[in-house]
Amino acid sequence: MVYNIVLLCQYGASTGLVAEKIDEAAKRRGIDVVVNAYSVSEAAKVIPTADIVLLGPQVRFQQKMLEKNYGNLGIPIVAMQPVDYGRMNGEGILDTVLEALEIK
């Protein structure tokens, strides 16, 4: 199975680097993922296609609103830990994804 991981941030730029780190971590573990970063303004278009949505620290305050608007889809919306995001810790963020999706 391929997991579609959607990252949302303010503009979709810096989070693109984090997406690469998550992809690298998944490849090392033999997990098939597609990871893409988008601006939170594209949420309506990209959330329905996701298996999980990760929020960058700069947009984490929008989590409740996103859950209210898209919670009926059953897609986890998780704020990335600022430390993992800042350090571009793909392994740590991937652990968060796997935990949220209940993948062992």
DAQUI-V569544 format. One line per field, one symbol per residue. ss: DSSP state (a for helix, b for strand, c for the rest). phi: phi as a letter, one per 30 degrees, with the letter a starting at -180 (. if undefined). burial: # if it has 24 or more other ideal C-beta (glycine too) atoms within 12 Angstrom, else .. Layout:
ss->???
phi->???
burial->???
//
This chain:
ss->cbbbbbbbbccccaaaaaaaaaaaaaaaaccbbbbbbbbaaaaaaaaaaccbbbbcaaaaaaaaaaaaaaaaaccbbbbccaaaaacccaaaaaaaaaaacccc
phi->.cccccccbdbidddeddedddddddddcicdbbbbcbdedceddcddcdcacccdedbddceddddddbeddicdcbdddedddddhdeddddeddddddhcc
burial->..#######..#..#.###.###.##....#.#.######.##..##..###########.##..#...#....######...##..#.#.###.###.##...
//
